Amino acid sequence: MTVTDTNFSTRQQQGQNGQGAERGSDDLGRNLGLLRDDITKLTENVTNLLGSQVGTAPAQIRDAATEAYSTMSDAAGSFSRAGTGLYEDVSKRMDTLGSELTNTIQRAPITALVVAAAFGMVYGMIRR
């Protein structure tokens, strides 16, 4: 039954008896009441659905944050270990280089002075 059919049957009822207007208002009131009940049920269902999803969101956020913290902590530990190993390696190489330079200067002091003077002249020419 369409809206036009409903309007036609309402007009027929109004024409057949004088109480058509009262029936129409009673039907309208009943339909509005049913509509109000349906909207209330729909609102409750949506509220319950959102409540259940929002209820699980803090736990999901907490789990994601814990996982991110764990990953970042592991990465920081890896970088720290790698940095410590790199520092130790560079430190040993610098100590070795310093020892070799000291030994070279002690074995050939005049050569070391000539090299230092040449380096100073080149550096001075570049800085001009």
C-alpha positions as a Markdown table, in Angstrom:
| # | Residue | x | y | z |
|---|---|---|---|---|
| 1 | Met | 0.0 | 0.0 | 0.0 |
| 2 | Thr | 1.4 | 3.4 | -1.0 |
| 3 | Val | 1.0 | 6.8 | 0.5 |
| 4 | Thr | -1.6 | 7.7 | -2.1 |
| 5 | Asp | -3.6 | 4.6 | -1.3 |
| 6 | Thr | -3.5 | 5.4 | 2.4 |
| 7 | Asn | -4.6 | 9.0 | 1.8 |
| 8 | Phe | -7.5 | 7.7 | -0.5 |
| 9 | Ser | -8.7 | 5.2 | 2.1 |
| 10 | Thr | -8.6 | 7.9 | 4.8 |
| 11 | Arg | -10.7 | 10.2 | 2.7 |
| 12 | Gln | -13.1 | 7.3 | 2.0 |
| 13 | Gln | -13.5 | 6.7 | 5.8 |
| 14 | Gln | -14.0 | 10.4 | 6.4 |
| 15 | Gly | -16.7 | 10.5 | 3.7 |
| 16 | Gln | -18.5 | 7.4 | 5.0 |
| 17 | Asn | -18.8 | 8.5 | 8.6 |
| 18 | Gly | -18.2 | 11.8 | 10.3 |
| 19 | Gln | -15.6 | 10.4 | 12.6 |
| 20 | Gly | -12.9 | 10.1 | 10.0 |
| 21 | Ala | -10.9 | 13.0 | 11.3 |
| 22 | Glu | -10.8 | 11.5 | 14.8 |
| 23 | Arg | -9.6 | 8.1 | 13.4 |
| 24 | Gly | -7.0 | 9.8 | 11.3 |
| 25 | Ser | -5.7 | 11.7 | 14.3 |
| 26 | Asp | -5.8 | 8.5 | 16.4 |
| 27 | Asp | -3.8 | 6.6 | 13.7 |
| 28 | Leu | -1.3 | 9.5 | 13.4 |
| 29 | Gly | -0.9 | 9.5 | 17.2 |
| 30 | Arg | -0.4 | 5.7 | 17.3 |
| 31 | Asn | 2.1 | 5.9 | 14.4 |
| 32 | Leu | 4.0 | 8.7 | 16.0 |
| 33 | Gly | 4.1 | 6.6 | 19.2 |
| 34 | Leu | 5.5 | 3.6 | 17.3 |
| 35 | Leu | 8.0 | 5.8 | 15.6 |
| 36 | Arg | 9.1 | 7.3 | 18.9 |
| 37 | Asp | 9.5 | 3.7 | 20.3 |
| 38 | Asp | 11.5 | 2.6 | 17.2 |
| 39 | Ile | 13.8 | 5.7 | 17.5 |
| 40 | Thr | 14.3 | 5.0 | 21.2 |
| 41 | Lys | 15.3 | 1.3 | 20.5 |
| 42 | Leu | 17.6 | 2.4 | 17.7 |
| 43 | Thr | 19.3 | 5.0 | 20.0 |
| 44 | Glu | 19.8 | 2.3 | 22.7 |
| 45 | Asn | 21.2 | -0.1 | 20.1 |
| 46 | Val | 23.7 | 2.5 | 18.8 |
| 47 | Thr | 24.6 | 3.5 | 22.3 |
| 48 | Asn | 25.3 | -0.1 | 23.3 |
| 49 | Leu | 27.3 | -0.7 | 20.1 |
| 50 | Leu | 29.4 | 2.4 | 20.6 |
| 51 | Gly | 29.8 | 1.6 | 24.3 |
| 52 | Ser | 31.2 | -1.9 | 23.5 |
| 53 | Gln | 33.6 | -0.5 | 20.9 |
| 54 | Val | 34.7 | 2.4 | 23.1 |
| 55 | Gly | 35.0 | 0.0 | 26.0 |
| 56 | Thr | 37.6 | -2.0 | 24.1 |
| 57 | Ala | 39.5 | 1.0 | 22.7 |
| 58 | Pro | 41.5 | 1.9 | 25.8 |
| 59 | Ala | 42.7 | -1.7 | 26.1 |
| 60 | Gln | 43.7 | -1.7 | 22.4 |
| 61 | Ile | 45.4 | 1.7 | 22.8 |
| 62 | Arg | 47.2 | 0.5 | 25.9 |
| 63 | Asp | 48.4 | -2.7 | 24.1 |
| 64 | Ala | 49.6 | -0.7 | 21.1 |
| 65 | Ala | 51.5 | 1.8 | 23.4 |
| 66 | Thr | 53.1 | -1.1 | 25.3 |
| 67 | Glu | 54.2 | -2.7 | 22.0 |
| 68 | Ala | 55.6 | 0.6 | 20.7 |
| 69 | Tyr | 57.4 | 1.2 | 24.0 |
| 70 | Ser | 58.9 | -2.3 | 23.8 |
| 71 | Thr | 60.0 | -1.9 | 20.2 |
| 72 | Met | 61.6 | 1.5 | 20.9 |
| 73 | Ser | 63.3 | 0.2 | 24.0 |
| 74 | Asp | 64.8 | -2.7 | 22.0 |
| 75 | Ala | 65.9 | -0.3 | 19.3 |
| 76 | Ala | 67.5 | 2.0 | 21.8 |
| 77 | Gly | 69.3 | -0.9 | 23.4 |
| 78 | Ser | 70.6 | -2.0 | 20.0 |
| 79 | Phe | 71.8 | 1.5 | 19.2 |
| 80 | Ser | 73.4 | 1.8 | 22.6 |
| 81 | Arg | 75.3 | -1.5 | 22.2 |
| 82 | Ala | 76.4 | -0.6 | 18.6 |
| 83 | Gly | 77.5 | 2.9 | 19.7 |
| 84 | Thr | 79.5 | 1.5 | 22.6 |
| 85 | Gly | 81.2 | -1.0 | 20.3 |
| 86 | Leu | 81.9 | 1.7 | 17.8 |
| 87 | Tyr | 83.3 | 4.0 | 20.5 |
| 88 | Glu | 85.6 | 1.3 | 21.8 |
| 89 | Asp | 86.8 | 0.5 | 18.3 |
| 90 | Val | 87.6 | 4.2 | 17.5 |
| 91 | Ser | 89.2 | 4.7 | 20.9 |
| 92 | Lys | 91.6 | 1.7 | 20.3 |
| 93 | Arg | 92.4 | 2.9 | 16.8 |
| 94 | Met | 93.2 | 6.4 | 18.1 |
| 95 | Asp | 95.4 | 5.0 | 20.8 |
| 96 | Thr | 97.3 | 2.9 | 18.2 |
| 97 | Leu | 97.6 | 5.9 | 15.9 |
| 98 | Gly | 98.9 | 8.1 | 18.7 |
| 99 | Ser | 101.4 | 5.4 | 19.7 |
| 100 | Glu | 102.7 | 5.0 | 16.1 |
| 101 | Leu | 103.0 | 8.8 | 15.7 |
| 102 | Thr | 105.0 | 9.1 | 18.9 |
| 103 | Asn | 107.3 | 6.2 | 17.9 |
| 104 | Thr | 107.9 | 7.8 | 14.4 |
| 105 | Ile | 108.8 | 11.1 | 16.0 |
| 106 | Gln | 111.2 | 9.5 | 18.5 |
| 107 | Arg | 112.9 | 7.5 | 15.7 |
| 108 | Ala | 113.2 | 10.4 | 13.2 |
| 109 | Pro | 112.8 | 13.8 | 14.9 |
| 110 | Ile | 114.3 | 15.9 | 12.1 |
| 111 | Thr | 111.9 | 14.3 | 9.5 |
| 112 | Ala | 109.0 | 15.0 | 11.8 |
| 113 | Leu | 110.1 | 18.7 | 12.1 |
| 114 | Val | 110.3 | 19.0 | 8.3 |
| 115 | Val | 106.9 | 17.4 | 7.8 |
| 116 | Ala | 105.3 | 19.7 | 10.5 |
| 117 | Ala | 106.9 | 22.8 | 8.9 |
| 118 | Ala | 105.6 | 21.8 | 5.4 |
| 119 | Phe | 102.2 | 21.1 | 6.8 |
| 120 | Gly | 102.2 | 24.5 | 8.5 |
| 121 | Met | 103.2 | 26.3 | 5.3 |
| 122 | Val | 100.6 | 24.6 | 3.2 |
| 123 | Tyr | 97.9 | 25.3 | 5.8 |
| 124 | Gly | 99.0 | 29.0 | 6.0 |
| 125 | Met | 98.8 | 29.4 | 2.2 |
| 126 | Ile | 95.3 | 27.9 | 2.1 |
| 127 | Arg | 94.1 | 30.2 | 5.0 |
| 128 | Arg | 95.2 | 33.4 | 3.2 |
